[in-house]
Amino acid sequence: MRARTIREGSVGLLILAGCAAFGGLILWLGSLRLGSRSYKFIVNFTEIAGMQVGAVVRYRGVEVGQIAAIKAKTNGVDATVEISNTSLSIPRESRVEANQYGLIGQTTIDITPETTLSTEVGSLNPLSSQCQESKLIICDKTAFREILRRFEER
């Protein structure tokens, strides 16, 4: 009787370990980062010069994210930018450029702010509901062409 209990317990533990390993594999292949949040916004380019999904995004020369998706449109190309640090507030009045670096011409996106943000903006979070109302920083799920339009209105 005792041997049967040990055998059944071993089989149960083996099944649990297999499920955990399978779940870990799925998370690893999906590049899911537990405990870290990011935000995304869309930038419209007339052409992207060979840019690929996963390309580096730099803010003031520092790597802050990557290209999450690229979608061709009739009048341009939409690149979805994913910023990995939600505490980074990027001013709406920023210049976004596609640049090529290195011997093989790897294309990256460079974000350069045109203005400086006040200290009160530091409390704004790109994921918060107040972000869209502030009109000071780039918020989650914002299209950059909207940002450019708002920039020109001022």
N, C-alpha and C positions, 0 to 999 in steps of 0.2 A: 504494500500500500504506500509506503514511504517513497519507494523508487518511482512509482507512478506520479506522485505529487511533484517530485523533483523534475521529472521529465516534462510534465505539463507546464511547470513554472519556467523551465528552460526554453520551451517552445514559445511561450508568451513573451519572455524577454527578448528572444531572437526576433520575433515579429515587431515588437516595439522599436528595437534597434534598427531594423530594416526600414521602418516607416520614418524614423528620425533621420537616417542617412539619406533617404529619398527626398525628404523635405529640405534638408540641407543642400542637396545637389540642385534642386529646383531654385532655391534662393541664390545659390552661387552662380548658376547659369543665367539667371535673370538679373544679375548685378544689383540685387536689392540690398540697400543699406539700411539695416534696422537702427532706429534711434536717431537718424539724421534726416532732416527735411531739406527740401530744395524748392525753388520757385522757377517758373518758366515764363518767358515772354517771346513774342514773335517779332522778328526783324525782316522787313521786306527789302530785297536787293534787286537791282536790274539784272545782274549776273553774279555768280558766286565763284568763278575762277577755280573750279575743281574742288571746292569744299566738300568734305564728307562728314557723315554722321560720326560723332565721337571726336571731331576736331576741337582743339583747345579754344577757350574763350578767355581773354585777358582783360583785366580792369586795371588801368594805370600800369600796365606791364606785368602784373601779377596774375598767374593762372587762377581763375575763380570758378570755372565751369567748363561745359562742353556743349557741342551741338547735339540736341536730342533728336531732331527730325529735320528733313529738308523736303519741301513740297513745291513743285513747279506750278506756276500759275500763268495765265495768259499774258499778263503785263509785268511779270517779274518772278522772283523766287522767294518763298517764305522759309526762313530758317528759324526753327524753334530753339531758343537758347535756354539752357538749364544752368542756373546759378546754384552752387552747392551750399553756400553759406547764407542762411536767411537773415543774419544780422548785418549783412552788407547792404547798405542803402545806396542805390545808384540814382543820381539826379536824372530827372526827366530830360533836362537840357544837356544831353550827352551826344557825342559824335560816335557812331558805330561804323567801323570800316572792316572790310575783308582784306587782309594782307597776306602776302606769301613770304615765308622765311626759309632759309636753309638751301642746301644744294639741290634738293629734289622739289623745292617750291611748295612746302606744306602750307596750306591755306588755314589761317586762323581768323578769329573775330577779335578785334581790339576795340574796347570801349574807353573813351576819354571824356571825362566830364567837362562841360563848358562853363559850369558854375560851381561854387562851393556851397555845401549845405550848412545851415546853422545847427547849433547843438541841440535845439528842440526837435529837429528832425530825427535825431539819433534814437528817439523812442518809437518812431514809426517802424512797423514790421511790414515787409512786402506781402505777407500772407494775411494781414489783418483786414477787417472790414472797413476801417477808417482810411486805408491806404488810397483807395480810388478817390475819396473825397478831398484828400490833401493836395493832390495834383503837384506834388513836389518830387516824388521818387517813382521809379519804375515798379509797378505792382505785378503780382502773380496774374498770369493769363491776360496780359495787356499786349496789344499789337503795336509795334513801334511806329507804324505809319500814323496811328492816332496820336502818339506822343509828338511826332514831328508837326502834325497839324496844330496841336495845342501850343507848341513852341512858337509857331509862326503867328498865332493869334495875339501873343503878348506884345 
